[in-house]
Amino acid sequence: MSAVIIDGKQVAKDIRAELEAQVRQLKAEKGIVPGLAVVLVGQDPASQSYVTAKEKACAEIGIYSDDNRLPAETSEAELLALISKLNADPKIHGILVQLPLPKHIDESRVILAIAPEKDVDGFHPVSVGKMVIGEKTFLPCTPHGVLQLLLRSGVKLDGAEVVVVGRSNIVGKPLANLLLQKSPYGNATVTICHTRTKDLAAHTLRADIVIAAAGRPKTITADMIRPGAVVIDVGVNRVADASAKNGYRLVGDVDYLPVKEKASLITPVPGGVGPMTITMLLANTVQAATMSAH
Ligand code: L34
């Protein structure tokens, strides 16, 4: 048996069409154009390509984006000054500070400086706290994107055994939290595995749904998957490939071809979770703009 492939690009396209209609309505009825400030410090090639893709996606659905690309030497004080300017700017409804930041800048201090009502990444402690207690807030983009992929693919979460591999603040921890919420998005039984887990395969073999967010290629191999399981690959690893035109190839955290033969549903990399991350940023920006009208 070979798995059905979850087409993240197509799901992203469907949601973007829904958002485009909401943007049009917001303009017509309230005169509001949603605005997103995009902040990138430094020249990391992957970050540059993600940020460019985010700005392009904004333009496609009528969101105004304000591009702020700063040199790697930018001081923390300069970045904090930019954020307070953006916090006060009425044209800006959402602020995205692409991570990782250069080492001399304290990420948590920068995130804390973003006004919670503009925190479209859902990384501010106020947003994280609200999410954990089940209050309405901005949900972090990658976890929210994964939930949308599962929901729109008809995967049943209620009572499902889900294993999340990875405990980052931007994926593993929030995703595990959302999956266990008492909501149509949740009601799963969630296990979080990480680098110190004693027997990873013992956990993943019991899972109805395995979500790989470890940041390492081939973390999940076919012998670790129960036949018929759903496999979601959050990894985006660039591996050197002399035959590729840019010198690298993108792979996830899942050993894709063998795992595909065992799973019932699987997301590819690229074209799986990545496009959903960008789409949920658009959704959060529309949400921020909508809330600014009340
Ligand atoms: N603040 N920092 C902040 N917010 C985020 O939500 C992110 N993330 C992660 C890194 N840092 C962040 C992203 O934007 C990861 N990430 C991200 C965004 C988009 C894609 C992958 C990761 C994406 O579009 N991936 C494409 C392939 C892109 C390529 O070819 O390089 C895909 O199809 O998977």
Boltz pocket constraint, residues with backbone or C-beta under 6 A from the ligand:
constraints:
  - pocket:
      binder: B
      contacts: [[A, 49], [A, 50], [A, 53], [A, 96], [A, 97], [A, 98], [A, 99], [A, 100], [A, 121], [A, 141], [A, 142], [A, 236], [A, 250], [A, 268], [A, 269], [A, 270], [A, 271], [A, 272], [A, 273], [A, 274], [A, 275], [A, 277], [A, 278]]
      max_distance: 6.0
